[in-house]
Amino acid sequence: MRTPFSIAPGLVLALAGCSNGTLVEEDPVGPPGVQAMSRLNRVEHENTLDDLLGIASRARERLPPDPVAEGFDTVAEGLVLTPAYAQLYERLTDDALARFFGDNGPPSPDVERIVSCDLDVEGRNCVQQIARDFLLEAWRRPPTDEDVAWVVALYNRGMDLEATPTEAIRLAMKGILLSPEFIFRPEPTPGEDQIRSLDGFEVATRLAYFLWSSTPDAELLAAAASGALLEPGGVAAQADRMLDDPRADALVENFAGQWLDIRRVKTTQPNPDVHPFFDDGLKASMQAEMRSVAEPFLRGNAPFDTLLTQQKSLIDRRLALHYTMLHQPGADGMSSLEGTGRQGLLTTAGWLSITSHPDETSSVRRGHWILEKLLCDSPPPPPPDVESTVSILPDGSVRQQEEAIRQSGDCAACHNLMDPLGYTLHGYGPVGLERATDRLGFDIDDAARLEGTPVSGAAELADWLLSHEQVDRCVTKHTFIYALGRAPEEGDDQVIDQATRAFIEAGRTFPALIEAIVTSRSFLDATGAPEVTP
Amino acid sequence: MTWTRRQALRTAASTLWLPFLPSILPREARAATGEAPRRLIVWFLPHGMQHVHVAPEGGALETTTVTEPIATLPGRISVVTNLNNSSGGGSHGRSTASLLTDIPGPYGVAEAGISVDQLAAGEYALDVPFPSIQLGTEAPGLFGSSGEGILVSRISWANATTPLAPITSPQAAFDQLFEGQDNSLSESEAARRRALRHSVLDAVKDRISSLEPKLSTPDRHRLDQYTTGIRELERRIDGLGELQCEPPIRPGLNPNYVETVELMAELQYIAMSCDLTRVATFMYGPSASDITLPDLSINQGSHQLSHAWSYDDGANGDFQAMNQWHVAQFVAFCERLAEHEDQDGTDMLANTAVVLGSEFSDASAHTSDQLCMLVAGGEAGGFRPGRHVNGGGQPHANLLRSLLTHMNVNWSGFGQNGTGVLGL
């Protein structure tokens, strides 16, 4: 029996799809996968500083873009820290503290909360008090006496160097914010191949970075401290609360931003000769529309199906002009799409643009995207010895050209899977406009056979995808990777199965999927890494 | 002579004085010796150097449409052809990651080996504030959100599992290079501020030491890079005030692609001429970059052109024009080096090996077995540029070894496939 994440024995199987959607019934399971220590990515680093210090640090602008592994910049394996970061961190921390203390403007409203006593009067006791409170928030765990002594020593070192008490406490805060306990999310190893349950603070930290892309708030830390978090129902209750918080918009911004590629719109460059109006403003409008389609599902207000079928979206004046439609939003600010031939994500101008070449559509890109993102069945890159034998049709439609190019034996195996998915969306041009003819003037043919079923157009494609047996597990898998910051391993199979089942049983609602993941052993336990690196 | 001094520095540093070692010798001292440092700069042009677009027909140096700009710097740039990267080929990721490492990682996994620039950087790490710099652009790429994303966007590797991300914002690169240069402070106040910075960094190193025993081996390795970075920063803090070059004007935010390329070239020139670093890599974009050049009316993406050129005449013309533009930027950069007098009285280019390379020799077929590169300068290390050097199918690792020879760095153990040293 093939399990959904087993490695296919050969290329053919991989192409046909290693996953057949079968759920493993009973556990041949090993331990959950090993969690590598994660570094805060630049978005998390900024959010954390901002929430901690009550400032708008814009810290991400000071850091290079984070590597994306397994589709997300939350994946720990990709988040390598290189030596250059030491200086970047020092500088952005100086900047953040300058904002906090108000060097060039009003100080943060949180100064009085954090610097909570009078250093001039209370001296050492005051430093200890500040250290205890701030360490808990910054390192996301209660400090030990040694930790506090370390802060006091740094403060004293500042005083020795003729710093004022405020300068010295700032120096100590800088040290705290440059420490590995802040920059990374260390979870002490239980030892090779051992498993341990995470403590409440570690669970709180995982929850906060998953749902908020930021640090735990006071209530979450309090639940960790009192033990309430790890009592039955505790994690689910906090997750519920956190999903209702505005900070859960991070799921739209960062999870959907990458899973659904909303972020990529920003770097899309269609041919300006043909599409001179495709500027940053239009891109922002397109991203807003994509978010408006993703949001109901991700904020728990609608089932997954709406992502592909929703018949309304946020279309501002700029985008209405692009679509050549009237700007007539309803009371909720959304525009109705009924009667337009558009529905859901796969007909938004943003999505259709990022999956096109600069001046023509690409069935390959569109098909590949659907396979990778919705069915988790993307074909491997072209094999090393691929022959690029290309014939060109003297006169044929864009689709016929595409079909001709891929007919050679080497290419057909993969492309027979990818391309027909894209053909069904041929009625939408490279910047997302509906069209009756392609660039070469040929009539649009958007009929295709998908695994034997005739499908044409966006609505039928959505129906076909929503009834596909792999789609639920694929949503689960992407969410798992984002949540844990790693790809699932064999020992996580059962968790993914259970979460997929919970997702289906709850009518494909996102909070149910989140609850299943955050209460699973993959989320609540730590497995020790092998001591010898391969 | 250089060798002895460097060895002495390294020996001293590794025992006693590491954090407090002055990062460079005073300029007057070096001027007196009449020595100039060796430098290495590699530029990566994603899938831009097609064998059929670059290789001269015969044995002599002849320029093509793509290489035409090198004529403005006669006798200083060689066209090197027919080098075989058997670690590459096939995927964008492996071909890119193996270009400077000669190690083929597993498919789609961010693994390779130490790259040639990092080997050279390690040798001179104690002589300059920055052992090396990695720069790039925000060029969009096809693999932005897949596992190949890391492999295609890094050519410098500190070790088998640490690819070095290029800085893609010119402003951030500027801040990195010229941070902390404040000549308005009194000497004692500057010293006090340095001491304060040191106290924080010392304290952070203590945190790292106390955390390490609690972590698994792979996690400890992750922290090692941070420790290395802090040590490098400490040395730079000590070296502040010794640097005698005027920082250029700080670049603004969000320049476009063309502006970014120009600014990054300028920053490399300044970093080298101020001896802030001796090793740099620059990526025009990731492999499978999809940039367009609207200024030249090239509106199809680079990656699309890299396939379409082989069967579409229009695409072929656009692709060559696009690559010619990139070669012209490279040549203009080399000219800047050639116009700068070095400390030994020659020009800076003579002491610098400057390479332009691509991961594929035929991007439409993803092959890496007839690689073409441009190699400029390096006369001080025995290079004789201005020729057509036909590698005749030798491993491209042989060229990488030549670069290390130029840098006076021992290449034994580097890469996988080297058979000798390519005469450049």
Contacts between the chains, C-beta under 8 A, distances in Angstrom:
chain1	res1	chain2	res2	distance
A	34	B	216	8.0
A	36	B	218	6.3
A	36	B	219	6.7
A	36	B	222	7.3
A	37	B	215	6.6
A	37	B	219	4.1
A	37	B	222	5.6
A	37	B	223	8.0
A	39	B	222	7.5
A	61	B	169	7.5
A	61	B	172	7.6
A	61	B	253	7.4
A	62	B	172	6.3
A	62	B	175	7.5
A	63	B	172	7.9
A	64	B	165	4.9
A	64	B	166	7.2
A	64	B	167	5.3
A	64	B	168	6.3
A	64	B	169	7.8
A	64	B	172	7.2
A	65	B	138	7.8
A	65	B	165	7.5
A	65	B	168	6.5
A	67	B	110	7.7
A	67	B	149	6.5
A	67	B	150	4.7
A	67	B	153	7.6
A	67	B	163	7.9
A	67	B	165	6.5
A	68	B	144	6.6
A	68	B	145	5.4
A	68	B	146	7.7
A	68	B	149	4.4
A	68	B	150	7.4
A	69	B	110	6.9
A	69	B	147	6.0
A	69	B	149	7.0
A	69	B	150	6.2
A	70	B	147	6.2
A	71	B	145	5.2
A	71	B	146	6.7
A	71	B	147	7.9
A	72	B	145	8.0
A	77	B	110	7.3
A	78	B	110	7.0
A	78	B	149	7.9
A	78	B	150	5.9
A	80	B	161	7.7
A	80	B	162	5.6
A	80	B	163	6.9
A	80	B	165	7.8
A	80	B	222	7.3
A	80	B	225	7.1
A	81	B	222	6.6
A	81	B	225	5.0
A	81	B	226	5.4
A	81	B	229	7.5
A	82	B	158	6.8
A	82	B	162	6.7
A	82	B	164	5.0
A	82	B	165	6.3
A	82	B	225	5.8
A	82	B	229	7.2
A	83	B	131	7.9
A	83	B	158	7.6
A	83	B	225	5.9
A	83	B	226	7.9
A	83	B	228	4.7
A	83	B	229	3.5
A	83	B	232	5.5
A	84	B	134	7.7
A	84	B	164	7.6
A	84	B	167	7.2
A	84	B	176	6.7
A	84	B	229	6.6
A	85	B	225	7.8
A	85	B	226	7.1
A	85	B	229	5.7
A	86	B	226	6.4
A	86	B	229	3.1
A	86	B	230	4.8
A	86	B	232	6.9
A	86	B	233	4.7
A	87	B	176	6.2
A	87	B	179	6.7
A	87	B	229	7.1
A	87	B	232	7.9
A	87	B	233	5.0
A	87	B	236	7.5
A	88	B	172	7.5
A	88	B	176	7.0
A	90	B	197	7.5
A	90	B	200	7.9
A	90	B	201	7.8
A	90	B	233	6.7
A	91	B	175	6.6
A	91	B	179	6.1
A	146	B	210	7.8
A	150	B	203	6.8
A	150	B	206	6.8
A	150	B	207	7.3
A	153	B	203	7.4
A	154	B	199	6.6
A	154	B	200	7.0
A	154	B	203	4.7
A	157	B	199	4.4
A	157	B	203	7.6
A	158	B	196	6.6
A	158	B	199	6.7
A	161	B	192	5.9
A	161	B	195	5.3
A	161	B	196	5.6
A	161	B	199	6.9
A	162	B	192	6.7
A	163	B	196	6.9
A	171	B	196	6.2
A	171	B	199	6.9
A	171	B	200	6.1
A	174	B	200	5.3
A	175	B	200	4.9
A	175	B	203	4.6
A	175	B	204	6.1
A	175	B	207	7.9
A	178	B	200	6.5
A	178	B	201	7.8
A	178	B	204	4.9
A	179	B	204	5.7
A	179	B	207	4.2
A	180	B	204	7.7
A	180	B	207	5.8
A	180	B	208	5.5
A	180	B	211	5.3
A	180	B	223	6.0
A	180	B	226	6.5
A	181	B	207	6.6
A	181	B	211	6.8
A	183	B	226	7.4
A	184	B	222	7.4
A	184	B	223	7.5
A	186	B	211	6.0
A	186	B	214	7.2
A	186	B	215	6.4
A	186	B	219	7.1
A	188	B	214	4.0
A	188	B	215	6.9
A	189	B	214	6.9
A	189	B	215	5.8
A	189	B	216	4.0
A	189	B	219	7.0
A	192	B	216	7.7
A	258	B	145	6.0
A	261	B	145	6.3
A	264	B	140	7.6
A	264	B	144	6.0
A	264	B	145	7.1
A	267	B	138	7.1
A	267	B	140	3.6
A	267	B	144	7.4
A	268	B	140	7.1
A	269	B	140	6.9
A	269	B	290	7.3
A	269	B	291	7.5
A	269	B	292	5.4
A	269	B	301	7.3
A	271	B	292	7.3
A	271	B	299	3.8
A	271	B	300	7.0
A	272	B	292	7.8
A	272	B	294	5.1
A	272	B	299	6.2
A	273	B	297	7.2
A	273	B	299	5.5
A	274	B	299	7.6
A	357	B	300	7.0
A	357	B	301	6.4
A	357	B	304	5.2
A	358	B	290	7.7
A	358	B	292	6.0
A	358	B	299	5.7
A	358	B	300	5.5
A	358	B	301	5.1
A	358	B	304	7.1
A	359	B	299	6.5
A	359	B	300	6.5
A	372	B	146	7.3
A	378	B	146	8.0
A	380	B	107	7.4
A	380	B	108	7.9
A	381	B	90	7.5
A	381	B	91	4.7
A	381	B	92	7.3
A	381	B	93	7.7
A	381	B	107	7.3
A	381	B	108	7.3
A	381	B	148	6.8
A	382	B	90	7.1
A	382	B	91	7.5
A	382	B	366	6.4
A	383	B	90	6.6
A	384	B	89	5.4
A	384	B	90	2.9
A	384	B	91	7.1
A	384	B	366	7.6
A	385	B	90	7.2
A	386	B	90	7.4
A	386	B	365	7.1
A	386	B	366	6.6
A	387	B	365	7.1
A	388	B	307	7.4
A	388	B	310	6.8
A	388	B	364	5.1
A	388	B	365	4.3
A	388	B	366	7.7
A	390	B	310	6.7
A	390	B	311	4.6
A	390	B	364	7.8
A	392	B	311	5.4
A	392	B	312	7.3
A	528	B	216	6.3
A	529	B	216	3.8
A	529	B	217	6.9
A	529	B	218	5.3
A	529	B	219	7.1
A	530	B	216	8.0
A	530	B	217	7.9
A	531	B	216	6.8
A	531	B	217	5.1
A	532	B	217	7.0
A	533	B	217	5.9
A	533	B	218	5.5
A	533	B	221	7.1
